[in-house]
């Protein structure tokens, strides 16, 4: 068993009359050693690849970043054919994923391959 400590900070000013500031730190998530601590994939133009498969016995916390250069591939994240997130080059996501879900990455909208890095941690 291990502890994964997370934090998040986002702020905005100048777009609306009010300043937006969302911040938290020190949230601790109890995790086990993952089957794959980290990895990298190149997703071909209009291609797909599965990062986490539905064979997992427990839910996981996932981190995915689109490492493509500016103008590179745009990706969606989803369960088979059901996308729930879209990441342009340089964008990232951190989210929980249920046991029965296969995390599929699909390159969309460009004729460029996408470089993806990921990491997942098994929940206890």
C-alpha positions, 0 to 999 in steps of 0.5 A: 500500500502506498499514498499518492498525494495530489494537488491542483491549482487553476486561476483566471482573471481578465475574462470576467468581472470576477477572478476565478481561483480553484485550489486544493492540495494535500489530498491523499489517495491510497493506492497499490503498486500498478501493473504499469507504472508509466508508459508511452504510446504513439497513436497513428493518425486516425488510429486507436490504442488501449491504455488500460484494459477492462481486465483490471480487478480494481478501479484505477486513477489515470494520468494522461498527457498529449505530448505531441508538438504544437500542430500535432495529433489531437486525442480523445479518451473514452471507453471503446467508442464513447469519448469523454475527454478531448486533449489538444497537444500539451493538455492533460487529464487525471481521473478515476476509472472504473474496473469494467472500463477499457481506456481507449485513446483515439487520434482525431481531427488531424493527419498527424500521429499523437504522442501520449504518456500515461500512468495509472495507480490501482485503488485499494 
